[in-house]
Amino acid sequence: MEAIVTIASVPDALVIPRAALFEDALRDNYYVFIAGSDGRAHRSAVTTGIRGADEVQVTSGVKAGDLVITTGGYALAEGLKISVTVPQK
């Protein structure tokens, strides 16, 4: 038997896939890479909120509409030329 208990929720929260979140142990913060309109990856420090098994709430550092890179993050660097593929829903 399994039970799921919701202890907090935030209506209209901005969430990203957990796989897109990286920890910077030297700076004691978290970051994501955003696909820029210039075709390059841009590192953005983020502040997180509620964390679920697959998603993380972001309270700053990402805005609605940003394309957050979800795969290949460990090979990315600021300003690296990228090719973006957006999955169809």
C-alpha positions, 0 to 999 in steps of 0.5 A: 500500500502506498499513500501520498500526502500533500503538505504544501501547494502553490497555485500557478507555481513556475515548475521545471523538470528536476533533471534540469536543476543543477547544484553548484556546491562551490557557490552553495546554490542551484542553476539551470541552463536556458536556451537563449534566442541567440542559439546559445546556452545561458546559465541562470542561478535559481532559487527553488521552492517546493520539490516533488519527485519529478518537478521543482518549483522555481521562485526566481531565476527563470520566467514563464516562457523560458526554454529550460534545457533538460538534457545534456546539462553536464556537458553545457557551458555558458555561451555554448552553441546549442540546437533546440528541439521542443517536444510536441505535446 
